[in-house]
């Protein structure tokens, strides 16, 4: 995939564990989907995520724009039987 040199977007991946939460921040080239951005930084793409782009929920196919800030939160499933 050839990406334009139009700029970067910031992807912040939040994760939780029994010891609290952590966040890792990456700069990825704009012009690709959030899902492709995950692949670009070497993160597994089969995780279910909730994506907030500049504070708005977006699909993982959203095309990153220069200056976007993406917060990825693990999707939590729950309920009762």
C-alpha positions in Angstrom: 0.0 0.0 0.0 1.4 3.4 -1.0 0.6 6.1 1.5 0.8 9.8 0.8 3.1 12.0 2.8 0.2 14.1 3.8 0.9 13.7 7.5 0.3 11.5 10.4 -2.5 10.5 12.8 -1.9 9.6 16.5 -3.3 6.2 17.6 -3.5 5.6 21.3 -4.2 2.0 22.3 -5.6 1.5 25.8 -5.6 -1.9 27.4 -6.7 -3.1 30.8 -5.5 -6.0 33.0 -5.9 -7.1 36.5 -3.2 -4.5 37.5 -4.9 -1.4 35.9 -4.8 0.2 32.5 -2.0 1.2 30.2 -1.8 3.3 27.0 0.6 3.1 24.1 0.8 5.9 21.6 1.9 5.6 17.9 2.1 8.0 15.0 0.9 6.3 11.8 0.7 7.7 8.2 -2.7 9.3 7.4 -4.6 8.0 4.3 -5.2 4.5 5.6 -7.9 2.9 7.6 -7.7 2.5 11.4 -7.5 -1.2 10.8 -4.6 -0.8 8.3 -2.9 1.5 10.8 -3.0 -1.3 13.4 -1.3 -3.6 10.9 1.3 -0.9 10.1 2.4 -0.8 13.8 2.3 -4.5 14.1 -0.7 -4.9 16.3 -3.1 -7.9 15.9 -6.1 -6.8 13.9 -8.4 -9.5 15.2 -9.1 -7.7 18.5 -12.5 -6.2 18.9 -12.0 -2.4 19.4 -14.1 0.7 20.0 -12.6 3.5 18.0 -12.9 7.1 19.1 -11.6 9.6 16.5 -11.3 13.1 17.8 -14.0 12.1 20.4 -16.5 10.6 17.9 -17.1 6.8 17.6 -16.0 5.6 14.1 -15.8 2.4 12.2 -12.5 0.6 11.9 -12.6 1.3 8.2 -12.5 5.1 8.9 -9.7 6.7 6.8 -7.2 8.5 9.0 -6.7 12.2 8.3 -3.6 14.2 9.2 -3.9 15.4 12.8 -6.5 12.8 13.9 -6.3 11.4 17.4 -7.6 7.9 17.7 -8.3 6.2 21.0 -8.7 2.4 20.7 -10.5 0.8 23.6 -11.0 -3.0 23.9 -14.6 -3.8 23.3 -16.1 -5.4 26.5 -18.9 -7.9 26.2 -21.0 -8.8 29.1 -24.4 -9.7 30.2 -26.0 -12.6 32.0 -27.3 -16.1 31.1 
